[in-house]
Amino acid sequence: MPRDLSKLMTPRSVAVVGASPRAGSVGGEILRNLKRCGFSGELVAVNPRYEEIDGLRCVSSIDDLPETMDLVVVAVNRHAVLEVTEACGQHGMRNLVIISAGFKEVGDEGARLEEQLRELIGKHDLNVVGPNCMGLINSSSDVLLNASFSRWFPESGDVAFISQSGSLGETVLELFAESGLGVSLFANLGNRAGITENDFLAYAAGDPQTSVVFLYLESFAEPLGFRRLVEELAGRKPVVVLKAGRTEAGAAAVASHTGSLASPDAVVEAFLRQAGAVRVSSIDEALTAIRVLERGVVSRGGRTAILTNAGGAGIIAADACIRQGMTVPPLPADVQERLGELLPDEASVGNPVDMIATANSEAYERALDLTLPAVDAAIVIFRPPLVLDEPPSAVAEAIVRAAERHPDRPVVVCTLSRGEAVHSVMRRLTEARIATFVMPESAVDALRVLCDLGTLQARQAVTAEANGGGTPAAGNEALQAATGDGRSGLTFDEGATVLAAYELGVCPFTYASSEQEASAFAEEHGFPLVAKLDAPGLAHRFEHGAVITGISTLEQLHDALGQLRGIATGELEGARILLQPQLAGRELILGMERDPTFGPVLMFGIGGTLVEALQDVAFAVAPLTEEDALRMIRSIRSFPMLEAFRGQPAVDLNALASALVRLGRLALDHPEIEEIDLNPTIATDTSATVVDILIRLAQQPGSRL
Amino acid sequence: MPRDLSKLMTPRSVAVVGASPRAGSVGGEILRNLKRCGFSGELVAVNPRYEEIDGLRCVSSIDDLPETMDLVVVAVNRHAVLEVTEACGQHGMRNLVIISAGFKEVGDEGARLEEQLRELIGKHDLNVVGPNCMGLINSSSDVLLNASFSRWFPESGDVAFISQSGSLGETVLELFAESGLGVSLFANLGNRAGITENDFLAYAAGDPQTSVVFLYLESFAEPLGFRRLVEELAGRKPVVVLKAGRTEAGAAAVASHTGSLASPDAVVEAFLRQAGAVRVSSIDEALTAIRVLERGVVSRGGRTAILTNAGGAGIIAADACIRQGMTVPPLPADVQERLGELLPDEASVGNPVDMIATANSEAYERALDLTLPAVDAAIVIFRPPLVLDEPPSAVAEAIVRAAERHPDRPVVVCTLSRGEAVHSVMRRLTEARIATFVMPESAVDALRVLCDLGTLQARQAVTAEANGGGTPAAGNEALQAATGDGRSGLTFDEGATVLAAYELGVCPFTYASSEQEASAFAEEHGFPLVAKLDAPGLAHRFEHGAVITGISTLEQLHDALGQLRGIATGELEGARILLQPQLAGRELILGMERDPTFGPVLMFGIGGTLVEALQDVAFAVAPLTEEDALRMIRSIRSFPMLEAFRGQPAVDLNALASALVRLGRLALDHPEIEEIDLNPTIATDTSATVVDILIRLAQQPGSRL
């Protein structure tokens, strides 16, 4: 149930507690911002030392406020925050922005203070932004609220910008202003004692002025809710996320900055992609993404045409396209032929289409009309030449006309200049919401975002589909038996029961307590066989010498039994001997670990020692769709090994994907399972079969072995 | 012998042929640029239709020029270019900038015209820039020459900028102006019928005003000379190269744009790195690199301290450092302790050092003094806070003072803003040549360039050391025998002789024509053995079924002989049977191919089917140093497989590197060898031994097999 932020975001009356006319007073700065920004509601200062500040009425305390204020901005010493908050609660003033710092971010004493603040928030059911934040901005033309000490009050626009960092938030607002980007709302989350990014996401979803959401986050307040909100939102309003703390050093800094534990970045990456968010990795990239998303045309694929009147820039753009995973395919023969008729002999009609410096508006318009139907998107490079028989803005008009005739094909423009000669070009294109960049590399970055978003929007919705399924009854019994015994892991047969309940294919097996039983198994399944020792949660059988492969005769089989019995002592005492047919196929690793932030995380990789050295694995957060699973499988570097290779047919990717999806369901259904390691799982052109199983339970701190 | 460009670059008299007062006349534009830029020498226009243009004297033809002009700019119809050039040659005017287009770039007719132009250049020994170029600029304050139609006449500075593309060149000049970067000279190479980038490199090397060279190239006019020049230059004046056409699509565009064949980008990458150039991959990155290189302090390593008054930006910087291959190590305990005394409790003294918003000039100065000695470089993030007890420029002063006390440690600054509040900060830092950026990511890019350059400058000089060596006499005989027969490849024993001449270790072998000989070899070397068929230049023995491995008994050996004799028919007729001991160790691939642009290119990779699927190989251009070879070896993704791994000791990397160096010498000494494939070469902790040899010769179009 999302909080109702409507009064917080569109207040008709605001009190600023702790405002002062002294230089350097943060409260005073906020009061000035509120006066300057055009806010038309009632404004009151609260400070016992003054009766008036900057011509505004000033009262001594919350109790003295003339009415119930819609919004109270608190900028007092941290030791006074609790008192002010309690007073607000008592007077039914439920919307607070707490600017004051000195809470969780400064150590134990601050953390205790913040805990008390959280209690007050719960007690009075308050909507609190902060503490330790820069404040809140609503730039909608009918609100005009700058309840922050930001020096930048952005233009009204359609981007909701939610930032966990204050200083970075202000920087981005400045860059927005430079790029002519407008904002619907800005919120600096601060310590998130009350309102989180999820609440603002829910608000932005319903805010008619917002069409793009941009989040700068260092950690997630509540990741499952975040994923659900982004999934709901992403089809209508793109969500761009800059998540800092990608690397170990960054994560350490996040931990010391926000007090949050960081998950491995590969997991964050998977989580955001699965949610449908557009992830960017720098502030520049974020701005590029937001600018291009405002038009709302996404790309159905990566096939890109490059039209240029400057050869070198075309080459640079082509390079950048390929680097970004897009393609610059040769144009169809008939298109090339017609371009050849249109353009002078010196032009190049392949792709990039080098129209040479003489290209005018007609050339651009007709070339775009010819090429756009043959590709998914176009980059138009137009640097006004020294000599042109028309004003440069005529070319801009031509580009706009052509782009409008192909409304499902994104067109981005690059001018190679921000000088005076291109001002009219940029203005016209921006008016028409055609994103325009100086550098070809930025134009390509922008297209890549539209491609990504196209792919994300084509995804099926995950939540309903992937949460169902599974017939866990049999599996439940096996798990209960193990937890009942207080064990830290399952035996192979218990694991096989759990996996079978989720229709995961397990290799046939038996426990052989005698040579006779072993021989019978061999007779049934034929050779070669594998024999190994099994005990609850036994990891690293190989390192214990407890796996014998390639058993090809009865004699070898009986020898193997003897050998395994010989080592079933010490910590392996009581281990049983497991027999399996030795399967042929590609050796894979499927796994699951529980992440403290995101819950069950699935892992996929190719087996074998080389891959172990390469650490070539992919992740996804449960629940996942078959599509998520397929992307995971395709994303490993050694994916070519799964395709038809050296005479082996391609692996059945759908069987594999389906196994990963069901493993995710299993993990969601059974929070008592801490870790699953299906290594190896053998894949062929028809199946994916689990050969070894390690299932570790959460109850106990470590494994028995 | 480099051309003498002094008169071309610092002329005292300039004629512009084809200048006209009409709007859109390129010659007229150049004349205006020459008047506007402050050029103080003599200026004459050449055009039979006018007697005066813009108040300047205009004569009818080259013959009518009053004196021998130092520089003639030619902007006439392409069909008049040859005539003008001939006239210049006859009158001893040796320095020409030919702006006119319509040569090689427009097809066969233009190419013929360009060929004739080249003949005239040779005949009169002319220095010609172009044709099809934008022109030449010398911004030195004592010259002030704008012999181009560029709309941007850059400030005088220390960057020599040489661009193969005209439009891109102009864009970069505009960006230079925006970034406050000055230029010593600018040249647009155009079609390079005469002067190439190498001539300008040689000029820049001796030009006292130039301290950084920036090249935008789509192809190399003469790569060996380029490498020699950059090697000589790079220690004194960093050479930054933006090479377009990295990707297949980009390369195709280069081919159609410049008519040059493109080499694989991995080879270009290796070539530039070996030469000691700083390679950048975008225009933005180039600007960042140039700005930071102007100060001339390179970094000895990647250990980076981040000092910030904005937590979020510190995290973003840390992430970017790691992404760029640098480290953000925790500071030593004593440094942390002293930072703790210096900074308030809320600060974080790990790394990033979050000094929080209250940090003033004293805090910045002392924190830098404490941290710089513990790292290789520092990123200082200073966004002026709302409240500061001094002007922001005081912090800039403090940073400058601290940086000057540690002259061997690069310091870059990031302001998170380009607003008014930071103008004084940027001004002061720029004065002190401390590169200042808005975004943390750019500051990190800049440091990475200094790191790269530090590594490049630490390299030993290659040319002398790696060109010597080898005792090719014996190898010569084997090669002569093969070329004498008109063969396209060598047999194994011939190949072994050639390799042995360069001290490359080859696995013991014999040709066994009888069971008896085979048994004798087995007795000498023991089992296991390998038997294979050998014929000149026989590639893909495996695919012919002509390799039998794992021979462990005499019986198996004799069987193998029979089997190989059985398939020695058809195209394998006459092939001999080769016996070798089967070596244990890591399977590697060493190879050499001749690149049409760069000559012998060495290849290194790990053997086996997985790596084949991964295409995990590295390249270097011969000659190479042991250091180049080591970097090559370390750069493959599966390098961990060469380190101690799963019980195997680490491979002897020096033996391996040395083998690559000697393979490079072999390839340089023997241009008749087209391709070498040593696959596999078996590496152990003490040696690298070649097990299979394919040497293909250049004389014949294909292999016999």
Contacts between the chains, C-beta under 8 A, distances in Angstrom:
chain1	res1	chain2	res2	distance
A	24	B	386	7.4
A	24	B	387	4.0
A	26	B	386	6.7
A	26	B	387	7.4
A	29	B	386	6.2
A	101	B	346	7.7
A	102	B	346	7.5
A	105	B	346	6.4
A	106	B	345	6.1
A	106	B	346	4.3
A	107	B	345	6.6
A	107	B	346	7.8
A	149	B	386	5.8
A	151	B	386	7.5
A	151	B	419	7.4
A	151	B	421	7.5
A	152	B	419	8.0
A	163	B	312	7.8
A	164	B	312	7.1
A	165	B	310	7.2
A	165	B	311	6.4
A	165	B	312	2.8
A	165	B	313	7.6
A	166	B	312	7.8
A	167	B	309	7.6
A	167	B	310	3.4
A	167	B	311	7.4
A	167	B	312	6.2
A	167	B	313	6.4
A	167	B	357	7.3
A	167	B	383	5.7
A	167	B	416	6.6
A	168	B	310	6.5
A	168	B	312	3.8
A	168	B	313	5.6
A	168	B	316	7.3
A	168	B	416	7.2
A	170	B	383	7.8
A	170	B	416	7.9
A	170	B	417	7.9
A	171	B	310	8.0
A	171	B	313	7.3
A	171	B	383	6.9
A	171	B	416	4.1
A	171	B	417	6.0
A	171	B	438	7.9
A	174	B	417	5.5
A	174	B	418	7.6
A	174	B	419	5.7
A	175	B	438	7.9
A	178	B	418	7.6
A	216	B	312	7.0
A	218	B	312	6.8
A	218	B	315	6.2
A	244	B	312	6.4
A	244	B	315	4.3
A	244	B	316	5.2
A	244	B	319	6.0
A	245	B	315	5.6
A	245	B	319	6.7
A	246	B	319	4.6
A	246	B	322	7.7
A	246	B	323	7.3
A	247	B	318	6.7
A	247	B	319	4.9
A	247	B	321	7.8
A	247	B	322	3.4
A	247	B	323	6.6
A	248	B	322	6.7
A	249	B	318	4.3
A	249	B	319	7.4
A	249	B	321	6.6
A	249	B	322	5.3
A	249	B	327	7.2
A	249	B	328	3.8
A	249	B	351	7.5
A	250	B	315	5.1
A	250	B	316	7.6
A	250	B	318	4.4
A	250	B	319	3.7
A	250	B	322	6.7
A	252	B	318	7.8
A	252	B	350	6.8
A	253	B	311	7.6
A	253	B	314	5.8
A	253	B	315	4.4
A	253	B	318	5.0
A	253	B	328	7.9
A	253	B	348	7.7
A	253	B	350	7.5
A	253	B	352	5.1
A	253	B	354	7.6
A	254	B	315	5.6
A	256	B	348	4.6
A	256	B	350	6.0
A	256	B	354	7.3
A	257	B	311	4.4
A	257	B	312	7.4
A	257	B	314	7.6
A	257	B	315	6.3
A	257	B	348	7.0
A	257	B	354	6.5
A	281	B	319	7.9
A	281	B	323	7.7
A	282	B	316	7.5
A	282	B	320	7.2
A	282	B	439	7.2
A	282	B	441	4.5
A	283	B	316	7.2
A	283	B	439	5.6
A	283	B	441	6.9
A	284	B	439	6.3
A	284	B	441	6.7
A	309	B	167	7.7
A	310	B	165	7.2
A	310	B	167	3.4
A	310	B	168	6.5
A	310	B	171	8.0
A	311	B	165	6.4
A	311	B	167	7.4
A	311	B	253	7.6
A	311	B	257	4.3
A	312	B	163	7.8
A	312	B	164	7.1
A	312	B	165	2.8
A	312	B	166	7.8
A	312	B	167	6.2
A	312	B	168	3.8
A	312	B	216	7.1
A	312	B	218	6.8
A	312	B	244	6.4
A	312	B	257	7.4
A	313	B	165	7.6
A	313	B	167	6.4
A	313	B	168	5.7
A	313	B	171	7.3
A	314	B	253	5.8
A	314	B	257	7.6
A	315	B	218	6.3
A	315	B	244	4.3
A	315	B	245	5.6
A	315	B	250	5.1
A	315	B	253	4.4
A	315	B	254	5.6
A	315	B	257	6.3
A	316	B	168	7.3
A	316	B	244	5.3
A	316	B	250	7.5
A	316	B	282	7.5
A	316	B	283	7.2
A	318	B	247	6.7
A	318	B	249	4.2
A	318	B	250	4.4
A	318	B	252	7.8
A	318	B	253	5.0
A	319	B	244	6.1
A	319	B	245	6.7
A	319	B	246	4.6
A	319	B	247	4.9
A	319	B	249	7.4
A	319	B	250	3.7
A	319	B	281	7.9
A	320	B	282	7.3
A	321	B	247	7.8
A	321	B	249	6.6
A	322	B	246	7.7
A	322	B	247	3.4
A	322	B	248	6.8
A	322	B	249	5.3
A	322	B	250	6.7
A	323	B	246	7.4
A	323	B	247	6.6
A	323	B	281	7.8
A	327	B	249	7.3
A	328	B	249	3.8
A	328	B	253	8.0
A	345	B	106	6.2
A	345	B	107	6.7
A	346	B	101	7.7
A	346	B	102	7.5
A	346	B	105	6.5
A	346	B	106	4.4
A	346	B	107	7.9
A	348	B	253	7.7
A	348	B	256	4.6
A	348	B	257	7.0
A	350	B	252	6.8
A	350	B	253	7.6
A	350	B	256	6.0
A	351	B	249	7.5
A	352	B	253	5.1
A	354	B	253	7.6
A	354	B	256	7.3
A	354	B	257	6.5
A	357	B	167	7.3
A	383	B	167	5.7
A	383	B	170	7.8
A	383	B	171	6.9
A	386	B	24	7.5
A	386	B	26	6.7
A	386	B	29	6.2
A	386	B	149	5.8
A	386	B	151	7.5
A	387	B	24	4.0
A	387	B	26	7.5
A	416	B	167	6.6
A	416	B	168	7.2
A	416	B	170	7.8
A	416	B	171	4.1
A	417	B	170	7.9
A	417	B	171	6.0
A	417	B	174	5.5
A	418	B	174	7.6
A	418	B	178	7.5
A	419	B	151	7.4
A	419	B	174	5.7
A	421	B	151	7.5
A	438	B	171	7.9
A	438	B	175	7.9
A	439	B	282	7.2
A	439	B	283	5.6
A	439	B	284	6.3
A	441	B	282	4.5
A	441	B	283	6.9
A	441	B	284	6.7
A	608	B	610	7.4
A	609	B	641	8.0
A	609	B	645	7.4
A	609	B	646	5.6
A	610	B	608	7.4
A	610	B	610	5.3
A	610	B	611	7.6
A	610	B	638	6.3
A	610	B	641	6.0
A	611	B	610	7.5
A	613	B	638	6.5
A	613	B	640	4.0
A	613	B	641	5.0
A	613	B	645	6.1
A	614	B	637	6.2
A	614	B	638	6.0
A	614	B	640	7.0
A	637	B	614	6.2
A	637	B	637	7.3
A	638	B	610	6.4
A	638	B	613	6.6
A	638	B	614	6.0
A	640	B	613	4.0
A	640	B	614	7.1
A	641	B	610	6.1
A	641	B	613	5.1
A	645	B	609	7.5
A	645	B	613	6.1
A	646	B	609	5.6
